[in-house]
């Protein structure tokens, strides 16, 4: 089971992308817990849940350096979803990005 956390401004705009990523995971016969949250809920969520990778939505990419510091020493990879994949809601590409970061 892979746990993929997506972070955006309010956790709402990314919900469609999460659905598309879940469908892509099912198509690959992969068990995955994929969810989106608002950036101000990350620390609380990480206290209660173990994650394998964290992806930032393009609208919060400016937070990457602060997340690099927060995740230092945790072994949790961090990435930024491309604007094109986000805009096209390309769940397969974003899932593949997450899997690549976990290798």
C-alpha positions, 0 to 999 in steps of 0.5 A: 500500500502506497500513501500519496499526499497531495497538498494544495491551497484548500484541499478542494481543487485537487480532489478531482485529480485524486479521483483520477489518480485512484483510477490509474492506480486501480488500472495498475492493480496497485493499492494506494491511499491517495488524498489531498489536503490544505497546506495548513493541515500537513503537519497535523496529518503527518503526526497521525498518518504515515505517508510515502510521498508528498506532492505539492500542487502547482498553486503552492509550489512556492512552499517547496523550500519550506517543505524541503526543511520540514521533510529533512531527515524523514526520507519522504520524497517531495515533488511539485505537480507540473502545471500541465498535468494538473491543468489536464487532470492527468492522474496517470502522469501524476501517479507515475511521478509519485511512484518515480519519487518513491524509488 
